[in-house]
Amino acid sequence: MDDGLRWGWRKLCERETGVQMSQRYSRVKFHHVIGKAAAKGQCYHGLSITRSVQDNQFCAVNPRFIAVVTECTGGGAFIVISVRHTGRVSPLHARVCGHSAPVLDVKWDPFNDLRIASSSEDCTVKVWDIPPNGLKADLKAPSKDLSAHSRRVSIIEWHPTTRDLLLSSAYDCRVLVWRLDSAEVPVCVINTHSDLVLCLSFNADGSLLATACKDKKIRIIEPQTGRVLQESRCGSHKVSRVLFLWDLKMLVSTGSSCWNQRQFVLWDLEDLSEPLLEEDLDGGSGVIFPFYDADTHMLYLAGKGDGNIRYYAVSAVKPYVHFLSEYRSPCPQRGLGVMPKRGLNTSACEIFRFYRLLSVKDLLEPLSFCVPRKQSEDFQEDIYPMTAANEPAMTADEWLMGQNKGPLLMSLRPAAEALDTRPSETETSANQDAEQPPDLIADLQDWTEDDTQSHDWISSRFNLSFKASAAETEVPLRQREDIQHLQEQLKQRDERIQQLELELINTRNHMRASF
């Protein structure tokens, strides 16, 4: 090949590579995401964090409370503190201490900020009701005491769209489905695993359950019946955690390769025979916890015992994953809690918030991930799309009958209500019967230019000017209030239309999947 052809071929390859890189970069929604830890005064000090070797997160967060599993002698306990209670926590602070063995996992009810479930080595699962003002004394009496496992219960998980539905998994290799509004017996028992279950994960509407087992297999199960729909057979990947990517019809799993390299793997939800992508991370030994944000299509990978958190942008087309950046800290994390989307600070463009457990310092450190914007005080529509609300989409009876519904959606715009609430007929009729603002044009129809030449107009000129100034101050104020009211109604209707469109899309996808 002569020099001219070689030069042309090189330029063509560079151009094609540049196009691929530009397309890959253009699919990334947020090119710059910054992780920033809270100041010392905004952290929680003096927490006696558990020393358990269980590979769990030991922390659960909602917009009102934080629950942290603590070290306890002669039983098991966890502490519940207010999100606003920053600074040093008293060692005499009230605890939830009804377990007779160490607590292994805690999870808040996604539809009730005052209810939390806990699992323990005493082979039980307990559900607790927290007072609205927090604990003033030790809580020892649970509202529900669920005991059907024969060995210690390692994992609990709430259903994402159904009220009063809880799953638990124990060292007896069973997964039990509990209905909390009925008798304290499991409504479904899943006996499809031959070894210890390491992780449970629901899809968006709760119709599928993904499990990671110690036998290196990923299983997709129908939770109502316990029937296994798919099973992975990739022996080179030793899976430890699995997670649904809700909006992409994919799974992500973390674990280690045959060379003991920590890695994460992407799977096609329709075919688990071969992975879509395998990417090695490092040679560490701690478990990698995956966290996915469907609103921003971002994947966070945080290792137990690590001080760093990697985050990626994920898409449904190749190369699927784009590395964004990495947060680094000299302090290793023992566990992590995640704040729900409705508890984030939208005025600061915060898109994700971790609560890192630093057992070396007995410290709980908030870690915020923000998108830098010039006008951050305005609500950013592209950062905060419609997200899952804290209201259930259906009841346990509907779920047990085989129904599946996607989550109700809400807007994170300040002072916005949940999308499933719309004005009733009485409210609309009341709005129609309300007093309308005065029509200024109709009021001025009787005025003519000749009236200014009359003696009455000259004598009452001062009174008319005074009344006009009063009307100018009152009428615009009324109009502003009416305009704001109409704008709020339009926003609610637009959000309702968006929700109906999403429900229509979900219904079509469900019908296609059923056929």
C-alpha positions as CSV (number, residue, x, y, z in Angstrom):
1,M,0.0,0.0,0.0
2,D,1.4,3.3,-1.0
3,D,1.7,6.4,1.2
4,G,-1.4,8.1,-0.2
5,L,-3.7,5.1,0.3
6,R,-2.2,4.5,3.8
7,W,-2.9,8.1,4.7
8,G,-6.5,8.0,3.4
9,W,-7.1,4.8,5.3
10,R,-5.8,6.3,8.5
11,K,-8.0,9.4,8.1
12,L,-11.1,7.2,7.4
13,C,-10.4,5.1,10.6
14,E,-9.9,8.3,12.6
15,R,-13.1,9.8,11.3
16,E,-15.2,6.6,12.0
17,T,-13.7,6.3,15.5
18,G,-14.4,10.0,16.2
19,V,-18.1,9.5,15.1
20,Q,-18.4,6.4,17.3
21,M,-16.9,8.3,20.3
22,S,-19.1,11.3,19.6
23,Q,-22.2,9.1,19.4
24,R,-21.2,7.4,22.6
25,Y,-20.6,10.7,24.4
26,S,-23.9,12.2,23.1
27,R,-25.9,9.3,24.6
28,V,-24.6,10.3,28.1
29,K,-27.3,12.5,29.7
30,F,-25.1,14.1,32.3
31,H,-21.4,14.6,31.4
32,H,-20.5,16.1,34.8
33,V,-21.7,14.7,38.1
34,I,-19.8,15.8,41.3
35,G,-19.8,13.9,44.6
36,K,-19.4,16.0,47.7
37,A,-19.4,14.8,51.3
38,A,-21.2,16.8,53.9
39,A,-19.4,19.1,56.3
40,K,-18.5,17.7,59.7
41,G,-21.4,19.6,61.4
42,Q,-23.9,17.9,59.0
43,C,-22.7,14.4,59.9
44,Y,-23.9,12.0,62.6
45,H,-21.2,11.2,65.2
46,G,-20.9,8.7,68.0
47,L,-22.8,5.8,66.4
48,S,-21.8,2.3,67.7
49,I,-21.9,0.7,64.2
50,T,-22.3,-3.1,64.1
51,R,-19.2,-5.3,63.6
52,S,-21.2,-8.0,61.9
53,V,-19.5,-9.8,59.0
54,Q,-22.8,-10.1,57.1
55,D,-22.6,-8.5,53.6
56,N,-25.5,-6.1,54.1
57,Q,-25.8,-2.3,54.1
58,F,-26.8,-2.0,57.8
59,C,-28.4,1.4,57.1
60,A,-31.8,2.5,55.8
61,V,-33.0,6.0,55.1
62,N,-36.2,7.8,54.3
63,P,-37.0,11.6,54.3
64,R,-37.8,11.5,58.0
65,F,-35.6,9.0,59.8
66,I,-32.3,7.1,59.6
67,A,-32.0,3.6,60.9
68,V,-28.5,2.2,61.7
69,V,-27.7,-1.3,63.0
70,T,-25.6,-0.9,66.1
71,E,-23.4,-3.2,68.2
72,C,-25.3,-4.7,71.0
73,T,-24.4,-7.3,73.7
74,G,-27.0,-9.9,74.7
75,G,-29.3,-9.4,71.7
76,G,-29.8,-7.2,68.7
77,A,-30.7,-3.6,68.2
78,F,-30.7,-0.7,65.8
79,I,-31.0,3.0,66.4
80,V,-33.6,5.3,64.7
81,I,-32.7,9.0,64.6
82,S,-34.2,12.0,62.8
83,V,-32.6,13.1,59.6
84,R,-32.3,16.6,61.1
85,H,-30.6,15.3,64.2
86,T,-27.1,16.0,63.0
87,G,-24.0,16.2,65.2
88,R,-23.2,13.8,68.1
89,V,-25.8,11.2,69.0
90,S,-26.1,10.4,72.7
91,P,-24.9,6.9,73.7
92,L,-28.2,6.7,75.8
93,H,-30.4,7.4,72.8
94,A,-33.4,5.1,72.6
95,R,-33.1,2.0,70.4
96,V,-35.2,-0.7,68.8
97,C,-34.1,-3.7,70.8
98,G,-36.7,-6.5,70.5
99,H,-34.5,-9.1,68.8
100,S,-32.7,-11.8,70.9
101,A,-29.7,-12.0,68.5
102,P,-27.8,-9.5,66.2
103,V,-29.8,-7.7,63.6
104,L,-28.7,-8.4,60.0
105,D,-30.9,-6.2,57.9
106,V,-33.3,-3.2,58.1
107,K,-35.6,-1.7,55.5
108,W,-38.1,1.1,55.6
109,D,-41.6,0.6,54.2
110,P,-41.6,2.6,50.9
111,F,-45.2,3.7,51.5
112,N,-45.0,4.5,55.2
113,D,-42.2,6.5,56.7
114,L,-43.1,5.4,60.2
115,R,-42.8,1.6,59.6
116,I,-39.6,-0.4,59.4
117,A,-38.8,-4.1,59.1
118,S,-35.8,-5.9,60.6
119,S,-34.3,-9.4,60.3
120,S,-32.0,-11.1,62.8
121,E,-30.0,-14.2,63.6
122,D,-32.8,-15.2,65.9
123,C,-34.6,-16.6,62.8
124,T,-37.4,-13.9,62.9
125,V,-38.5,-10.9,61.0
126,K,-40.1,-8.1,63.0
127,V,-42.0,-5.0,61.9
128,W,-42.0,-1.9,64.0
129,D,-44.1,1.3,64.2
130,I,-42.0,4.4,64.9
131,P,-43.7,7.3,66.6
132,P,-44.0,10.5,64.5
133,N,-41.7,12.4,66.9
134,G,-39.1,9.6,67.1
135,L,-38.3,7.2,69.9
136,K,-38.3,8.6,73.5
137,A,-37.7,5.2,75.1
138,D,-36.5,1.8,74.0
139,L,-38.9,0.0,71.7
140,K,-39.3,-3.7,72.4
141,A,-42.8,-4.7,71.2
142,P,-43.1,-5.1,67.4
143,S,-46.3,-4.7,65.5
144,K,-45.6,-7.9,63.6
145,D,-43.5,-10.9,64.6
146,L,-42.9,-13.2,61.7
147,S,-41.3,-16.5,62.5
148,A,-41.3,-19.3,59.9
149,H,-37.6,-19.6,59.0
150,S,-35.5,-22.3,60.6
151,R,-32.2,-20.4,60.4
152,R,-31.0,-16.8,60.6
153,V,-32.8,-14.4,58.3
154,S,-30.2,-12.4,56.2
155,I,-32.3,-10.4,53.7
156,I,-35.6,-8.6,53.7
157,E,-37.2,-6.7,50.8
158,W,-40.4,-4.7,50.4
159,H,-42.6,-5.0,47.3
160,P,-42.1,-1.8,45.2
161,T,-45.8,-1.2,44.2
162,T,-48.0,-3.3,46.6
163,R,-49.0,-2.3,50.1
164,D,-48.2,-4.7,53.1
165,L,-46.1,-7.1,51.2
166,L,-42.6,-8.2,52.5
167,L,-40.1,-10.8,51.3
168,S,-37.5,-12.5,53.5
169,S,-34.6,-14.9,52.8
170,A,-32.7,-16.9,55.3
171,Y,-29.9,-19.4,55.6
172,D,-32.4,-22.2,55.1
173,C,-32.3,-21.3,51.4
174,R,-36.0,-20.3,51.3
175,V,-37.7,-17.1,50.3
176,L,-40.9,-16.3,52.1
177,V,-43.6,-13.8,51.1
178,W,-45.4,-12.2,54.0
179,R,-48.7,-10.4,53.9
180,L,-48.7,-7.9,56.9
181,D,-52.4,-7.1,56.9
182,S,-53.4,-10.8,57.6
183,A,-52.2,-13.6,59.8
184,E,-48.5,-13.9,60.6
185,V,-47.9,-16.9,58.2
186,P,-46.3,-16.7,54.8
187,V,-48.6,-16.6,51.8
188,C,-46.0,-18.0,49.4
189,V,-42.8,-20.1,49.9
190,I,-40.1,-20.2,47.2
191,N,-38.1,-23.4,47.4
192,T,-36.2,-23.2,44.1
193,H,-32.7,-22.5,45.5
194,S,-30.2,-25.2,46.5
195,D,-27.8,-22.9,48.2
196,L,-27.8,-19.6,50.2
197,V,-29.6,-16.7,48.6
198,L,-27.3,-13.6,48.5
199,C,-29.6,-11.0,47.0
200,L,-33.2,-10.2,46.1
201,S,-34.3,-7.6,43.6
202,F,-37.7,-6.6,42.1
203,N,-38.4,-5.1,38.8
204,A,-40.3,-1.9,38.4
205,D,-43.8,-3.3,38.8
206,G,-42.9,-6.2,41.1
207,S,-43.9,-8.9,38.6
208,L,-40.4,-10.4,38.5
209,L,-37.9,-11.3,41.2
210,A,-34.2,-11.7,40.5
211,T,-32.1,-13.6,43.0
212,A,-28.3,-14.2,43.3
213,C,-27.4,-17.5,44.8
214,K,-24.2,-18.9,46.2
215,D,-24.2,-21.6,43.4
216,K,-23.1,-18.8,41.0
217,K,-26.5,-18.6,39.3
218,I,-28.9,-15.8,38.6
219,R,-32.6,-16.7,38.6
220,I,-35.6,-14.8,37.5
221,I,-38.6,-15.9,39.4
222,E,-42.4,-15.2,39.3
223,P,-42.9,-14.2,42.9
224,Q,-46.7,-15.1,43.1
225,T,-46.0,-18.7,42.2
226,G,-42.3,-19.3,42.8
227,R,-41.8,-20.5,39.2
228,V,-38.3,-20.1,37.7
229,L,-38.6,-18.3,34.4
230,Q,-34.9,-18.0,33.5
231,E,-31.5,-19.1,34.9
232,S,-28.0,-18.0,34.0
233,R,-25.3,-20.5,33.2
234,C,-22.2,-18.4,33.1
235,G,-19.7,-20.3,35.3
236,S,-16.9,-17.8,35.0
237,H,-18.8,-15.1,36.9
238,K,-19.3,-15.7,40.6
239,V,-22.3,-13.5,41.4
240,S,-22.8,-11.8,44.7
241,R,-25.4,-9.0,44.0
242,V,-28.0,-8.6,41.3
243,L,-30.1,-5.6,40.4
244,F,-32.9,-4.8,37.8
245,L,-32.2,-1.8,35.6
246,W,-35.9,-0.9,35.6
247,D,-36.3,1.1,32.4
248,L,-33.7,-0.7,30.2
249,K,-34.9,-4.4,30.4
250,M,-31.5,-5.4,31.7
251,L,-29.9,-6.8,34.8
252,V,-26.6,-5.8,36.4
253,S,-24.7,-8.2,38.6
254,T,-21.5,-7.8,40.6
255,G,-19.1,-10.4,41.8
256,S,-15.8,-11.8,40.8
257,S,-14.3,-13.5,37.8
258,C,-12.4,-16.8,37.6
259,W,-9.2,-14.7,38.1
260,N,-10.6,-13.2,41.4
261,Q,-11.0,-9.8,39.8
262,R,-14.0,-7.9,41.0
263,Q,-16.3,-7.1,38.1
264,F,-19.8,-6.1,37.0
265,V,-21.8,-7.8,34.3
266,L,-24.8,-6.6,32.2
267,W,-27.4,-9.1,31.2
268,D,-30.3,-9.1,28.7
269,L,-33.5,-9.6,30.6
270,E,-34.8,-11.8,27.8
271,D,-31.8,-14.1,27.6
272,L,-29.5,-14.9,30.4
273,S,-27.4,-17.5,28.5
274,E,-24.6,-15.0,27.7
275,P,-23.8,-11.6,29.3
276,L,-24.0,-8.4,27.2
277,L,-20.9,-6.9,28.9
278,E,-18.3,-7.9,31.4
279,E,-16.0,-5.3,32.9
280,D,-13.3,-5.9,35.5
281,L,-12.8,-3.4,38.2
282,D,-9.9,-4.3,40.5
283,G,-8.5,-7.1,42.6
284,G,-10.3,-6.2,45.9
285,S,-12.1,-8.6,48.1
286,G,-15.1,-6.7,49.4
287,V,-18.6,-7.1,48.0
288,I,-19.6,-4.5,45.3
289,F,-23.1,-3.0,46.0
290,P,-24.8,-1.8,42.8
291,F,-27.3,1.2,43.0
292,Y,-29.3,2.3,39.9
293,D,-31.2,5.5,39.3
294,A,-33.7,5.0,36.6
295,D,-34.5,8.7,36.3
296,T,-31.0,9.7,35.3
297,H,-29.9,6.2,33.9
298,M,-26.9,6.2,36.2
299,L,-25.3,3.2,37.9
300,Y,-23.3,3.5,41.1
301,L,-20.9,0.9,42.3
302,A,-19.7,1.0,46.0
303,G,-17.5,-1.7,47.5
304,K,-17.7,-2.7,51.1
305,G,-14.4,-1.7,52.8
306,D,-13.6,0.7,49.9
307,G,-13.4,4.4,50.1
308,N,-14.4,5.0,46.5
309,I,-17.7,5.0,44.6
310,R,-17.7,4.6,40.8
311,Y,-20.6,5.9,38.7
312,Y,-21.5,5.3,35.1
313,A,-24.1,6.3,32.5
314,V,-26.1,3.3,31.2
315,S,-28.0,3.0,27.9
316,A,-29.8,0.2,26.0
317,V,-27.4,0.3,23.0
318,K,-23.7,-0.5,22.7
319,P,-21.4,0.0,24.4
320,Y,-24.1,0.1,27.1
321,V,-21.9,1.7,29.8
322,H,-19.9,5.0,29.9
323,F,-17.7,5.7,32.9
324,L,-18.4,9.2,34.3
325,S,-16.1,9.6,37.3
326,E,-15.2,8.2,40.7
327,Y,-15.6,9.6,44.2
328,R,-12.6,8.9,46.4
329,S,-12.3,9.1,50.2
330,P,-9.5,7.9,52.6
331,C,-12.2,6.4,55.0
332,P,-13.5,2.9,54.1
333,Q,-17.3,2.4,54.1
334,R,-18.9,-0.4,56.0
335,G,-22.4,0.1,54.7
336,L,-24.5,2.6,52.8
337,G,-28.0,3.9,52.9
338,V,-29.8,5.7,50.0
339,M,-32.2,8.6,50.3
340,P,-35.4,8.2,48.2
341,K,-35.8,10.7,45.4
342,R,-38.5,12.7,47.3
343,G,-36.0,13.5,50.0
344,L,-33.4,15.1,47.8
345,N,-32.5,18.8,47.6
346,T,-33.8,19.9,44.1
347,S,-32.7,23.5,44.5
348,A,-29.0,22.3,44.6
349,C,-29.5,19.9,41.6
350,E,-28.9,16.9,43.8
351,I,-29.6,13.6,42.0
352,F,-28.4,11.0,44.5
353,R,-27.5,10.9,48.1
354,F,-25.7,8.2,50.0
355,Y,-25.3,7.8,53.8
356,R,-21.9,6.2,54.3
357,L,-21.2,4.2,57.5
358,L,-17.6,4.8,58.6
359,S,-17.0,2.4,61.4
360,V,-13.4,3.6,62.0
361,K,-14.8,7.0,63.2
362,D,-18.3,5.7,64.4
363,L,-19.6,8.2,61.8
364,L,-22.5,8.4,59.4
365,E,-21.6,10.7,56.5
366,P,-24.0,12.1,53.9
367,L,-22.6,12.1,50.4
368,S,-24.4,14.1,47.7
369,F,-24.1,13.7,43.9
370,C,-25.0,16.9,42.1
371,V,-25.2,18.1,38.6
372,P,-23.6,21.6,38.4
373,R,-25.9,24.2,36.8
374,K,-25.6,27.9,36.5
375,Q,-29.2,28.6,37.6
376,S,-29.5,25.9,40.2
377,E,-32.3,27.7,42.1
378,D,-34.7,27.0,39.2
379,F,-36.4,23.6,38.9
380,Q,-34.5,21.5,36.3
381,E,-37.0,19.4,34.3
382,D,-34.4,17.2,32.6
383,I,-32.8,16.2,36.0
384,Y,-36.0,15.5,37.8
385,P,-38.5,13.6,35.5
386,M,-41.6,12.0,36.9
387,T,-40.5,9.5,39.6
388,A,-42.0,6.8,41.8
389,A,-44.4,8.2,44.5
390,N,-44.7,7.0,48.0
391,E,-48.2,5.6,47.4
392,P,-49.0,2.0,46.6
393,A,-50.4,1.1,43.2
394,M,-52.4,-1.9,44.4
395,T,-53.3,-4.0,47.4
396,A,-52.0,-7.4,48.5
397,D,-55.3,-9.1,47.4
398,E,-54.8,-7.7,43.8
399,W,-51.2,-8.9,43.7
400,L,-52.1,-12.4,45.0
401,M,-54.7,-12.6,42.2
402,G,-52.0,-12.2,39.6
403,Q,-52.3,-8.5,38.9
404,N,-49.2,-6.3,38.3
405,K,-49.1,-2.5,38.1
406,G,-46.3,-0.1,37.7
407,P,-45.5,2.5,40.4
408,L,-47.6,5.6,40.7
409,L,-45.6,8.7,39.6
410,M,-45.1,12.0,41.2
411,S,-43.3,15.3,40.4
412,L,-40.4,16.5,42.4
413,R,-41.3,20.1,41.6
414,P,-41.6,22.0,44.9
415,A,-45.1,22.3,46.3
416,A,-46.3,19.7,43.7
417,E,-48.7,17.0,44.7
418,A,-48.7,13.3,43.7
419,L,-49.9,12.7,40.2
420,D,-52.7,10.3,41.1
421,T,-54.6,13.0,42.9
422,R,-56.9,15.1,40.6
423,P,-59.7,17.5,41.5
424,S,-63.0,16.0,42.3
425,E,-66.3,17.0,40.8
426,T,-67.3,19.0,43.9
427,E,-64.0,20.9,43.7
428,T,-64.4,21.7,40.0
429,S,-68.0,22.9,40.5
430,A,-66.9,25.0,43.4
431,N,-64.2,26.6,41.3
432,Q,-66.8,27.3,38.6
433,D,-69.2,28.9,41.0
434,A,-66.4,31.0,42.6
435,E,-66.6,34.8,42.1
436,Q,-64.9,35.8,38.8
437,P,-62.6,38.8,38.6
438,P,-64.3,42.0,37.4
439,D,-64.3,42.7,33.7
440,L,-62.5,46.1,33.3
441,I,-63.6,46.5,29.7
442,A,-67.3,45.9,30.6
443,D,-67.0,48.5,33.4
444,L,-65.7,51.1,31.1
445,Q,-68.3,50.7,28.3
446,D,-70.5,53.5,29.7
447,W,-67.6,56.0,29.6
448,T,-67.5,58.5,26.7
449,E,-65.1,61.2,25.8
450,D,-67.8,63.8,26.3
451,D,-68.1,63.0,30.0
452,T,-64.8,64.8,30.6
453,Q,-66.4,68.1,29.7
454,S,-69.1,68.0,32.3
455,H,-69.0,69.9,35.5
456,D,-69.6,66.8,37.6
457,W,-66.4,65.3,36.2
458,I,-64.4,68.4,37.2
459,S,-65.9,68.4,40.7
460,S,-65.3,64.7,41.3
461,R,-62.0,64.3,39.6
462,F,-60.1,63.8,42.8
463,N,-62.5,61.1,44.0
464,L,-62.3,59.2,40.7
465,S,-58.6,59.3,40.7
466,F,-58.5,58.0,44.3
467,K,-60.9,55.1,43.3
468,A,-58.9,54.3,40.2
469,S,-55.7,54.1,42.2
470,A,-57.4,51.7,44.7
471,A,-58.7,49.6,41.8
472,E,-55.2,49.5,40.2
473,T,-53.8,48.0,43.5
474,E,-56.6,45.5,44.1
475,V,-57.4,44.2,40.7
476,P,-53.9,43.2,39.6
477,L,-53.5,41.4,42.9
478,R,-56.6,39.4,42.2
479,Q,-55.5,38.7,38.7
480,R,-52.1,37.5,39.9
481,E,-53.8,35.1,42.3
482,D,-56.1,33.8,39.6
483,I,-53.3,33.4,37.1
484,Q,-51.2,31.5,39.7
485,H,-54.2,29.3,40.4
486,L,-54.8,28.6,36.7
487,Q,-51.1,27.8,36.2
488,E,-51.2,25.3,39.0
489,Q,-54.2,23.6,37.5
490,L,-52.5,23.5,34.1
491,K,-49.4,21.9,35.6
492,Q,-51.5,19.3,37.4
493,R,-53.3,18.5,34.2
494,D,-50.0,18.3,32.2
495,E,-48.5,16.0,34.8
496,R,-51.7,13.9,34.8
497,I,-51.4,13.6,31.0
498,Q,-47.8,12.4,31.3
499,Q,-48.8,9.8,33.9
500,L,-51.6,8.5,31.6
501,E,-49.2,8.3,28.7
502,L,-46.8,6.3,30.8
503,E,-49.5,4.0,32.0
504,L,-50.6,3.5,28.4
505,I,-47.0,2.6,27.4
506,N,-46.7,0.2,30.3
507,T,-50.1,-1.4,29.4
508,R,-49.0,-1.9,25.8
509,N,-45.7,-3.4,26.8
510,H,-47.5,-5.7,29.2
511,M,-49.9,-6.8,26.5
512,R,-47.0,-7.4,24.1
513,A,-45.2,-9.4,26.7
514,S,-48.3,-11.5,27.4
515,F,-48.7,-12.3,23.7
